[in-house]
Amino acid sequence: MVMSYLKEREMNAVSNELAQMAKRLNHSTLWRNGSPLCIERLIAQDCNSSTSN
């Protein structure tokens, strides 16, 4: 069960990072013309891993 949960978190790295960021911030945030660098990196990693499989 734990392995399944960890794999799901790994597969949803962007949503997990956004959820963690929401916990840390004390205000609402809206990104109109871009996204946080950490999210852009995760998206790039996700795209790279999906093309290599």
Rosetta silent file (secondary structure, phi, psi, omega in degrees, C-alpha in Angstrom):
SEQUENCE: MVMSYLKEREMNAVSNELAQMAKRLNHSTLWRNGSPLCIERLIAQDCNSSTSN
SCORE:     score description
SCORE:     0.000 S_00000001
   1 L     0.000  -42.797 -179.002    0.000    0.000    0.000 S_00000001
   2 H   -64.523  -42.112  179.652    2.783    2.459    0.862 S_00000001
   3 H   -61.391  -41.532  178.913    4.605    1.770   -2.414 S_00000001
   4 H   -61.302  -43.965  179.701    1.422    2.435   -4.371 S_00000001
   5 H   -63.142  -44.141 -179.414    0.933    5.754   -2.572 S_00000001
   6 H   -66.003  -38.050  178.308    4.533    6.806   -3.174 S_00000001
   7 H   -65.581  -41.734  178.002    4.301    5.890   -6.866 S_00000001
   8 H   -62.307  -41.158  179.188    1.103    7.929   -7.234 S_00000001
   9 H   -63.870  -41.993  178.584    2.788   10.915   -5.574 S_00000001
  10 H   -62.487  -38.845 -179.070    5.757   10.574   -7.917 S_00000001
  11 H   -73.136  -21.580  179.782    3.419   10.455  -10.909 S_00000001
  12 L  -114.115   45.846 -174.540    1.596   13.571   -9.670 S_00000001
  13 H   -61.052  -38.306 -178.505    4.663   15.608   -8.777 S_00000001
  14 H   -66.858  -48.855 -179.319    3.220   18.867  -10.107 S_00000001
  15 H   -65.649  -35.589  177.886   -0.054   18.598   -8.208 S_00000001
  16 H   -64.885  -44.593  179.883    1.812   17.468   -5.087 S_00000001
  17 H   -64.628  -40.565  177.482    4.184   20.442   -5.262 S_00000001
  18 H   -62.938  -39.011  178.201    1.277   22.861   -5.786 S_00000001
  19 H   -65.494  -42.565  178.120   -0.496   21.392   -2.754 S_00000001
  20 H   -65.196  -38.909  178.319    2.642   21.738   -0.627 S_00000001
  21 H   -64.064  -40.417  178.987    3.116   25.297   -1.857 S_00000001
  22 H   -61.645  -35.996  177.791   -0.472   26.136   -0.935 S_00000001
  23 H   -66.489  -35.869 -176.300    0.199   24.927    2.611 S_00000001
  24 H   -78.953  -31.475 -175.486    3.279   27.178    2.904 S_00000001
  25 L   -78.882  146.642  178.742    1.757   30.365    1.475 S_00000001
  26 L  -104.312   15.002 -178.051   -0.286   32.694    3.627 S_00000001
  27 L  -151.197  165.145  176.535   -2.092   34.263    0.674 S_00000001
  28 L   -78.665  149.469 -179.216   -3.813   33.385   -2.575 S_00000001
  29 L  -137.133  141.828  176.559   -1.706   33.322   -5.728 S_00000001
  30 L  -133.931  126.675  177.778   -2.536   33.460   -9.412 S_00000001
  31 L  -106.672  116.967 -177.406    0.033   32.945  -12.164 S_00000001
  32 L   -97.553  -42.699 -173.491   -1.087   34.469  -15.445 S_00000001
  33 L  -111.905   14.719 -178.963    1.972   34.590  -17.675 S_00000001
  34 L   173.489 -175.247  179.351    4.037   31.791  -16.235 S_00000001
  35 L  -135.024  166.603  178.121    4.428   29.438  -13.350 S_00000001
  36 L   -59.156  147.732 -178.384    6.861   29.072  -10.454 S_00000001
  37 H   -56.145  -40.077 -179.187   10.276   27.781  -11.477 S_00000001
  38 H   -62.085  -35.488  178.775    9.873   24.649   -9.354 S_00000001
  39 H   -72.215  -41.228  177.746    6.689   23.762  -11.264 S_00000001
  40 H   -60.606  -39.810  177.798    8.323   24.414  -14.638 S_00000001
  41 H   -64.121  -43.408  179.792   11.156   22.064  -13.670 S_00000001
  42 H   -64.308  -38.895  178.047    8.741   19.329  -12.633 S_00000001
  43 H   -64.233  -43.400  178.335    6.825   19.662  -15.898 S_00000001
  44 H   -61.852  -42.562  177.925   10.085   19.417  -17.857 S_00000001
  45 H   -62.776  -42.496 -179.938   11.091   16.318  -15.880 S_00000001
  46 H   -62.672  -44.697  178.973    7.682   14.775  -16.471 S_00000001
  47 H   -63.819  -42.192 -179.722    7.869   15.449  -20.213 S_00000001
  48 H   -65.947  -39.458 -178.718   11.396   14.062  -20.411 S_00000001
  49 H   -72.357  -32.439 -179.097   10.520   10.894  -18.494 S_00000001
  50 H   -75.461  -27.290  177.913    7.403   10.234  -20.575 S_00000001
  51 H   -82.046  -20.575  179.844    9.340   10.522  -23.846 S_00000001
  52 H   -87.706  -10.369  179.793   12.085    8.199  -22.634 S_00000001
  53 L   -88.248    0.000    0.000    9.645    5.397  -21.716 S_00000001
